[in-house]
Amino acid sequence: MTTLRPFNCDDLFKFNNINLDPLTETYGIPFYLQYLAHWPEYFIVAEAPGGELMGYIMGKAEGSVAREEWHGHVTALSVAPEFRRLGLAAKLMEMLEEISERKGGFFVDLFVRVSNQVAVNMYKRLGYSVYRTVIEYYSASNGEPDEDAYDMRKALSRDMEKKSIVPLPHPVRPEDIE
């Protein structure tokens, strides 16, 4: 049986099978530790019965309550290739949404590569919509051009009028994001 539990420091040495996927954004250990220290409730791991890590979600709460922009943010969601299509990503997203709901968020947002249509379609099935396109959000390597991202959002119950998900009519640049 799969266990969904809080991520802990030891997991940093066990999640290479997940992070080696080319579509997974990887970070330095201090970045993961910062999230673990500041938003531990938003950092959840799926563990197989034998102790192998199957996937994880890492996020945070951010924004302004006064401007109705307080929200949950998905920084990273990844499932190891051998554990995909089991519903783990959907369950991890659901857990982050529930945490954001309890913290009074208006919405949950995330950034995804425009080219990652498998992920874009999954997020759409989970109720997310494209709020805006962010031009050249992802830095490329090997001389490739930088890649655009979709900023996708899902309104939570606090946003009764769904104002947080009304799409912007034009793309923005990374420096325009608050």
C-alpha positions, 0 to 999 in steps of 0.5 A: 500500500502506498503511504502519503506522508510529510517529506523529511530530510532523509528523503533528499537522499532517496528521490533521485529516481524521481528527479532524473526525469528530464521534465522534472525541475531539480534544485539544490539541496538548500532550496529543498531545505528552505521549503521544508523549513518554511512550508513543511505541510506543503511538502508531501511524498508518496512512498512504496511499501518497500520504502522506495519514493514514488513521487512528491509535491512541493509547494508554499503559501504566498500572496496578499490577502488584502488583494485576494491573492493569497494562494497555494503554489505548486513549486514541483510535482513529480512522479517516477516513471515506473509509478505513473498512471496510478493517480498519484499526481492527482492525489498529491495535488488534491492534498495540496489543494486541501491544505491551501483551502484550510489556510484560506487561499483563494486559488492554487497556481502552478507553472508548466512548460507549454511543451509538456502537453501531458502535464497540461492535459492532466492539470486541465482534467484536475480543474485547472485553466490557463490564467496567462502565458509567461514568455521565456519562463524556463531557461534552456540549455544546449543553445536551445531557446528559452521556453514559455510557461503556462501559469495555470490556476484553480479557484478555491471556495474562498473565491466564490466569483472565480475572479482569480482564474479569469485569463489575462488577454496577453502574455507576460514576462517573468519579471512582471510576475509578483 
